[in-house]
Amino acid sequence: MIEQTLGKGGMGSVYRCHNRDAPSIVAAIKLLDPAFQFNPEAKERFLREAEILYKVEHPNVVRVSNVHLDAKPPFLEMEFVDGQSLEDDLAGFGALPLDAAMDRVRQLADALHYLHRRRIYHRDIKPQNLLTDADGIVKLVDFGLAVQKSGRRITHAAAITNFGTVSYCPPEWGRQQLDPVTWDLYALGVVFYEMLTGTVAFPMVRDADPQRQMLQVLSDKKRIAALDPGPQFPPDVREIVKKLTHREPAERFKDAKALVAALEAADLDYVPATPMPARTVEPARRYAPPTVVPAAAAAAGVAGMAGVAGFLALGAVFALIAVVALAVAFL
């Protein structure tokens, strides 16, 4: 039985549920939005997420226990994570203590090492998709944009139709082929910076023109050499963040294994000239920029709109994707 809504995504919603006969058995159910039931691309993405997660066994990746693709609508049964997202944690309390941030990044780096060895790439790592339970265990969730590839790179065309969140994508998006390994690692670097500083690295303003903001964020990423959390942090930690978020892919970690090694070797015995920022109970104003969903999925979402408004909304989606991709290519 459904107890409450845990979250909504581009293709569906996640609910906390319990077994009717055994209320103590709790699970998270992810349902494909009925609007996408007859959309081939949306169903393919949902199926891909089910196939990927069903065979993944790692303590820092959400576990899928059952798949119901013949149901109407299709749904996945997943483990319920009794905690909150990093996005909510940062919004409510600000920066994490250094040891807590290091511990979470170590867990995520190990998860990426596990996934990348199996050629599984998440492509939408951001605070909203990172859940932490009461024991401090981090879970990577929402594999709706994940892919499993035989080593070939993600092309520009594929990036346009399967785009993550602009604040966490690498600066080379839209200009050249994307290495899916460095894509995930770059996103983790941005998240690490936000854990340490409590601020959004590349913010987008609510209600502002999304097209202009996307172009501005990508322009900023090309202009800034790398993110630096500041001199109040140990030099090894600053170097890890900078190496993860360097604008030049060749200057970043080559893989998650190298990141794991750097995290384990980092010297945290450091007395900064500037005191470490304390966590605050004053909520920080944050806005998670929207995820750009595939054009076909967007079309299905607006197909049910009546009259001219539906056609205008559909045209706007295609126009936004096309214009952003064209403009970024010339930056």
C-alpha positions as CSV (number, residue, x, y, z in Angstrom):
1,M,0.0,0.0,0.0
2,I,1.2,3.5,-0.8
3,E,2.1,5.6,2.2
4,Q,3.6,8.8,0.7
5,T,5.3,10.3,-2.3
6,L,9.1,10.3,-2.0
7,G,9.9,12.2,-5.2
8,K,9.1,12.9,-8.8
9,G,11.3,12.7,-11.9
10,G,11.1,13.4,-15.6
11,M,9.4,10.0,-16.3
12,G,7.7,9.0,-13.1
13,S,7.3,9.1,-9.4
14,V,8.7,7.2,-6.4
15,Y,6.5,6.2,-3.5
16,R,7.1,4.7,0.0
17,C,4.9,1.5,0.3
18,H,4.4,-1.3,2.7
19,N,3.3,-4.8,2.4
20,R,-0.5,-5.2,3.1
21,D,0.0,-8.3,5.1
22,A,3.3,-7.3,6.7
23,P,3.4,-3.5,7.3
24,S,6.9,-3.7,8.7
25,I,8.2,-4.6,5.2
26,V,8.8,-1.3,3.4
27,A,9.9,-0.6,-0.1
28,A,10.2,2.2,-2.6
29,I,8.1,1.8,-5.8
30,K,9.0,3.7,-8.9
31,L,6.1,4.0,-11.4
32,L,6.4,5.1,-15.0
33,D,4.2,8.2,-15.5
34,P,1.0,7.1,-17.4
35,A,1.6,9.9,-19.9
36,F,4.7,7.9,-21.1
37,Q,3.2,4.4,-21.3
38,F,2.8,4.6,-25.1
39,N,6.1,6.5,-25.7
40,P,8.7,4.0,-27.0
41,E,11.7,6.0,-25.9
42,A,10.4,6.6,-22.4
43,K,9.6,2.9,-21.9
44,E,13.1,2.0,-23.3
45,R,14.7,4.3,-20.7
46,F,12.6,2.8,-17.9
47,L,13.5,-0.7,-19.1
48,R,17.2,0.2,-19.3
49,E,17.1,1.5,-15.7
50,A,15.4,-1.8,-14.6
51,E,18.0,-4.0,-16.4
52,I,21.0,-2.0,-15.1
53,L,19.9,-1.9,-11.4
54,Y,18.6,-5.5,-11.3
55,K,22.1,-6.9,-11.8
56,V,24.0,-4.3,-9.7
57,E,25.0,-5.3,-6.2
58,H,26.9,-2.6,-4.4
59,P,26.2,-1.1,-0.9
60,N,26.2,2.5,-2.3
61,V,23.8,1.8,-5.2
62,V,20.1,1.5,-4.6
63,R,19.0,-2.1,-5.0
64,V,16.1,-3.2,-7.2
65,S,14.3,-6.3,-5.9
66,N,11.6,-6.8,-8.6
67,V,10.6,-5.5,-12.0
68,H,7.0,-5.3,-13.3
69,L,7.2,-4.2,-16.9
70,D,3.9,-5.8,-17.9
71,A,1.9,-3.9,-15.3
72,K,-0.1,-0.8,-16.2
73,P,1.8,1.4,-15.5
74,P,5.1,-0.4,-15.3
75,F,6.9,-0.2,-12.0
76,L,10.1,-1.1,-10.1
77,E,10.3,-2.4,-6.5
78,M,13.4,-0.9,-4.9
79,E,14.9,-0.8,-1.4
80,F,13.6,2.0,0.8
81,V,16.4,4.3,2.0
82,D,15.4,5.8,5.3
83,G,17.2,9.1,5.1
84,Q,17.3,12.3,3.0
85,S,18.9,13.6,-0.1
86,L,22.2,15.5,-0.1
87,E,20.2,18.4,-1.6
88,D,17.9,18.6,1.4
89,D,20.9,18.2,3.8
90,L,22.8,21.1,2.2
91,A,19.7,23.3,2.0
92,G,18.9,22.7,5.7
93,F,22.3,22.7,7.3
94,G,24.9,24.2,4.9
95,A,28.4,22.7,4.4
96,L,29.2,19.2,5.7
97,P,32.1,18.7,8.1
98,L,35.3,17.7,6.2
99,D,35.3,14.1,7.5
100,A,31.7,13.6,6.6
101,A,32.2,15.0,3.1
102,M,35.3,12.9,2.6
103,D,33.5,9.8,3.8
104,R,30.6,10.3,1.4
105,V,32.8,11.0,-1.6
106,R,34.8,7.8,-0.8
107,Q,31.7,5.8,-0.9
108,L,30.5,7.3,-4.2
109,A,34.0,6.9,-5.7
110,D,33.9,3.3,-4.8
111,A,30.5,2.9,-6.4
112,L,31.6,4.6,-9.6
113,H,34.6,2.3,-9.7
114,Y,32.3,-0.7,-9.5
115,L,29.9,0.7,-12.1
116,H,32.5,1.8,-14.6
117,R,34.3,-1.5,-14.5
118,R,31.0,-2.9,-15.7
119,R,30.7,-0.1,-18.3
120,I,27.7,1.4,-16.5
121,Y,27.6,5.2,-16.5
122,H,25.1,7.2,-14.4
123,R,25.3,10.6,-16.2
124,D,23.1,12.5,-13.8
125,I,25.0,12.6,-10.5
126,K,23.8,15.5,-8.4
127,P,22.7,16.2,-4.7
128,Q,19.1,15.3,-5.5
129,N,20.2,11.7,-6.5
130,L,22.3,11.0,-3.5
131,L,20.5,9.6,-0.4
132,T,22.2,9.1,3.0
133,D,20.6,6.9,5.7
134,A,21.0,7.3,9.5
135,D,24.2,5.2,9.5
136,G,25.9,7.5,7.0
137,I,25.6,5.1,4.1
138,V,25.2,6.9,0.7
139,K,23.0,5.5,-2.0
140,L,23.2,6.5,-5.6
141,V,19.7,6.6,-7.1
142,D,17.8,7.4,-10.3
143,F,19.5,5.6,-13.2
144,G,16.9,6.9,-15.7
145,L,19.7,8.5,-17.8
146,A,22.3,5.7,-17.2
147,V,23.7,3.7,-20.0
148,Q,25.7,0.5,-20.3
149,K,28.1,0.7,-23.2
150,S,30.8,-1.5,-24.8
151,G,33.5,1.1,-24.4
152,R,32.5,3.6,-27.1
153,R,32.1,7.2,-26.2
154,I,28.8,9.2,-26.0
155,T,28.3,11.3,-29.1
156,H,27.1,14.8,-29.2
157,A,23.7,13.7,-30.6
158,A,23.3,11.2,-27.8
159,A,24.1,13.9,-25.2
160,I,21.4,16.2,-26.6
161,T,18.7,13.5,-26.3
162,N,20.0,12.1,-23.0
163,F,21.2,15.1,-21.1
164,G,21.7,15.3,-17.4
165,T,21.6,18.5,-15.3
166,V,23.5,21.4,-16.7
167,S,25.0,22.5,-13.4
168,Y,26.8,19.1,-13.1
169,C,27.6,18.3,-16.7
170,P,31.2,18.7,-17.9
171,P,32.1,21.9,-19.8
172,E,32.9,20.1,-23.0
173,W,29.3,19.1,-23.4
174,G,28.0,20.2,-26.9
175,R,31.4,20.6,-28.4
176,Q,33.0,17.2,-28.7
177,Q,32.4,13.5,-27.9
178,L,31.9,12.9,-24.2
179,D,33.9,10.4,-22.2
180,P,31.2,8.9,-19.9
181,V,33.8,8.1,-17.2
182,T,35.0,11.7,-16.9
183,W,31.4,12.9,-17.1
184,D,30.5,11.0,-13.9
185,L,33.7,12.0,-12.2
186,Y,33.3,15.7,-13.1
187,A,29.8,15.7,-11.7
188,L,31.1,14.1,-8.4
189,G,33.7,16.8,-8.2
190,V,31.1,19.5,-8.4
191,V,29.1,17.7,-5.7
192,F,32.2,17.4,-3.5
193,Y,32.8,21.2,-3.8
194,E,29.2,21.8,-2.7
195,M,29.5,19.5,0.2
196,L,32.6,21.4,1.4
197,T,31.3,24.9,0.8
198,G,27.6,24.6,1.2
199,T,27.1,26.7,-1.9
200,V,25.9,25.8,-5.4
201,A,28.9,25.8,-7.8
202,F,27.0,26.8,-10.9
203,P,23.6,28.1,-9.8
204,M,20.6,28.8,-12.0
205,V,18.0,31.4,-10.9
206,R,14.4,30.3,-10.7
207,D,12.0,32.0,-13.2
208,A,14.9,33.3,-15.3
209,D,15.2,32.4,-19.0
210,P,16.4,28.7,-18.9
211,Q,18.1,28.9,-22.3
212,R,20.3,31.9,-21.4
213,Q,21.2,30.3,-18.0
214,M,22.2,27.0,-19.6
215,L,24.5,28.9,-22.0
216,Q,25.9,31.0,-19.1
217,V,26.6,28.0,-17.0
218,L,28.5,26.2,-19.8
219,S,30.3,29.4,-20.6
220,D,31.4,29.8,-16.9
221,K,32.7,26.2,-16.9
222,K,34.8,26.9,-19.9
223,R,36.1,30.1,-18.4
224,I,37.0,28.8,-14.9
225,A,40.1,26.6,-14.8
226,A,38.8,24.4,-11.9
227,L,36.7,24.7,-8.7
228,D,38.6,25.4,-5.5
229,P,36.9,25.1,-2.1
230,G,39.4,27.5,-0.5
231,P,42.5,27.7,1.7
232,Q,40.7,26.6,4.8
233,F,40.8,23.0,3.5
234,P,43.8,20.7,3.4
235,P,45.9,21.0,0.2
236,D,45.3,17.4,-0.8
237,V,41.5,17.9,-0.6
238,R,41.7,21.1,-2.7
239,E,43.8,19.3,-5.3
240,I,41.3,16.5,-5.5
241,V,38.4,18.9,-6.1
242,K,40.4,20.9,-8.7
243,K,41.5,17.7,-10.5
244,L,38.0,16.4,-10.7
245,T,36.5,19.7,-12.0
246,H,39.3,20.9,-14.3
247,R,37.9,22.3,-17.5
248,E,40.4,20.2,-19.5
249,P,39.4,16.5,-19.5
250,A,43.1,15.4,-19.8
251,E,43.8,17.1,-16.5
252,R,41.2,15.1,-14.6
253,F,41.5,11.7,-12.9
254,K,41.6,9.1,-15.6
255,D,39.2,6.8,-13.8
256,A,37.4,6.2,-10.5
257,K,40.2,3.9,-9.2
258,A,42.6,6.8,-9.4
259,L,40.2,8.9,-7.4
260,V,39.8,6.2,-4.8
261,A,43.6,6.1,-4.4
262,A,43.8,9.9,-4.1
263,L,41.1,10.0,-1.4
264,E,42.8,7.2,0.6
265,A,46.2,9.0,0.4
266,A,44.9,12.5,1.3
267,D,46.5,14.1,4.3
268,L,43.8,15.6,6.5
269,D,46.2,16.6,9.3
270,Y,46.1,20.3,8.5
271,V,45.5,23.4,10.6
272,P,44.0,26.1,8.3
273,A,44.7,29.8,8.7
274,T,41.0,30.4,8.2
275,P,38.7,28.3,10.5
276,M,36.5,25.7,8.9
277,P,33.0,26.9,8.2
278,A,30.5,25.6,10.8
279,R,27.2,24.1,9.7
280,T,24.3,26.3,10.2
281,V,20.6,25.6,10.8
282,E,19.7,28.6,8.7
283,P,18.4,27.0,5.4
284,A,20.4,28.1,2.4
285,R,18.4,29.2,-0.7
286,R,19.1,26.6,-3.4
287,Y,17.6,25.8,-6.7
288,A,18.3,22.6,-8.5
289,P,18.2,23.3,-12.2
290,P,15.9,21.2,-14.4
291,T,17.0,18.0,-16.1
292,V,16.5,18.2,-19.9
293,V,14.4,15.1,-20.8
294,P,14.6,13.5,-24.3
295,A,12.7,15.3,-27.0
296,A,10.5,12.3,-27.7
297,A,9.6,11.9,-24.0
298,A,8.8,15.6,-23.8
299,A,6.6,15.2,-26.8
300,A,4.7,12.5,-25.2
301,G,4.2,14.6,-22.1
302,V,2.6,17.4,-24.0
303,A,0.7,15.3,-26.5
304,G,-2.3,15.2,-24.2
305,M,-2.6,19.0,-24.1
306,A,-5.5,20.4,-25.9
307,G,-5.4,22.6,-29.0
308,V,-2.8,25.2,-29.9
309,A,-1.2,25.3,-26.4
310,G,0.0,21.7,-26.7
311,F,1.6,22.3,-30.1
312,L,3.3,25.5,-28.8
313,A,4.7,23.7,-25.8
314,L,6.0,20.8,-27.9
315,G,7.7,23.3,-30.3
316,A,9.3,25.1,-27.4
317,V,10.9,21.9,-26.2
318,F,12.5,21.1,-29.5
319,A,13.5,24.7,-30.1
320,L,15.2,24.9,-26.7
321,I,17.3,21.8,-27.3
322,A,18.2,22.8,-30.8
323,V,19.1,26.4,-30.0
324,V,21.2,25.4,-26.9
325,A,23.1,22.8,-28.7
326,L,23.8,25.1,-31.6
327,A,24.8,28.0,-29.5
328,V,27.1,26.0,-27.2
329,A,28.9,24.5,-30.2
330,F,30.1,28.0,-31.1
331,L,31.2,29.1,-27.6
